Amino acid sequence: MVKIDYPNKKSEQEILKATDGIGKYDLDERLPLLLFGDNLRALSLLLENGYRAKVDLIYIDPPYNTNQIFKVTSKRTNTISRSTTGELAYSDEFVFEEYLEFIRERLILLRELLSERGSIYVHIDSKMGHYLKIIMDEVFGRDNFKNDIARVKSNPKNFSRKAYGNEKDIVLFYAKDAKKNIFNQITLPLSEEEKSIMFHKVDEHGRRYNTVPVHAPGETTNGETGKAWRDMMPPLGRHWRSTPSELENLDRQGLIEWSKNGVPRIKKYADEHKGKKIQDVWRYKDPIHPKYPTEKNAEMLEMLIMQSSYSDSIILDCFAGSGSTLLAAQKLQRRWIGVDVSPVSMKIIRDGLGLMPYQYIDLDQIDAV
């Protein structure tokens, strides 16, 4: 396996041993759960208190090592401010090697929390993403890599620097076990423009439709779909899409269109289309007026949760930031665990949750067992 090497890189055994025991606390197992404090300590707490291999979906949007300070003011969110005004949300200033190890330590603990059917999505920029891809191959296994997703995050840029504009970041998607991960085949509805292109015909009732052949690739030697229908056999190397009796039923319902030359085709209606498969380029732009620096698109997070979790799943975000992942999980009636070390983050999350019931723990205020 290809690995990335850098000074002071610990072995997995060292990381797991160093965190072993630092999470031995009395923890109420009720969810939802919001933890305020260092996420390495929080993840250790979860491992020590019954959540090992119990989390079905992890989404994290960690620092990108941008060498910037993120602040908020009373009037607006200040994402790249170095001014003396405003309240510090978080500092994103690391030595490069320290940053890689910071992320790697947490990824190792997150892997231990993932269930056998679990998935992890890591949101990162293209400057750090290639390094994290190698680290995630090492931590989760190259065979468990699922997608490298390009996410269009903003409108086109017009910076004067000698490079192309930057309107995307990336999401690295891995499974605990690539053969077992939850994937619900969520689809996206067609736009009106797509419907007009794909379904260019209109019937007498004003419904858009197109037609497809009544046959499909592959021969059927003994089955019904290889037999004659209306004195016709399927073309060489093909079979009927449905049995002859089902084709007769479709014709009685007016769902087969016959050409002038007597060629049948099956009608497919736009209003019955199940949606298009989600590809590896996403267009989910970030909020124009975020509550917290680096706040991500809520619709994107809802899609991820619907795609990679079940109704009984636990969702974890240990770089919770604005709490968008937690609110999306709550909206979709999932159990969730959120962690952040920033007081600004905690205030925004708790304000967003309002009177919603959840368990809150300040890691600096609890005593070790």
Order of alpha helices (4+ residues) and beta strands (2+ residues): alpha-beta-alpha-beta-beta-beta-beta-alpha-beta-alpha-beta-beta-beta-alpha-beta-beta-beta-beta-alpha-beta-beta-beta-beta-alpha-beta-alpha-beta-alpha-beta
